[in-house]
Amino acid sequence: MENGYARPVEGIHVLVDMQNMVVIEFEDRKLVPLPPADPLRNYTAGETRGGVDRSDVKPLQIIQTEGPSFRINGNFIAWQKWNFRIGFTPREGLVIYSVAYIDGSRGRRPVAHRLSFVEMVVPYGDPNDPHYRKNAFDAGED
């Protein structure tokens, strides 16, 4: 239940051949002690802000009285003059397929066959080792 970023294990890098399930390289660069447990750095209910959850937040209601401006039928989405299909993969996450624009008398105009963010890197901005090679929401990091 602990936040994985609250008490990171630093200085260990492992290069694994996932095809053959073999460790190719293991580096233990330095001994960095774990930071002490701190409930303010964890985000589990009841552990934040010293164990007191907020009670002053009012419910959020989003209402479209005439219904939504889009249609969803399975993985097909139509919105205004656009339509496309969505899917998900373990490595890429959201994948958008068959993007098209309905252009009046010209009819359906294909715009893109497949769109995804493969191995998108979101750098943390810390140039120090090992943080320069960290990225967020990337299955390839594992």
Buried (B, 14 or more C-beta within 10 A) or exposed (E): EEEEEBBBEBEEEEEEEEEEEEEEEEEEEEEEEEEEEEBEBBEEEEBBEEEEEEEEEEEEEEEEEEEEEEEEEEEEBBEEEEBBBBEEEEEBBEBBBBBBBEEEEEEEEEEEEEBBEEEEEEEEEEEEEBEEEBEEEBEEEE
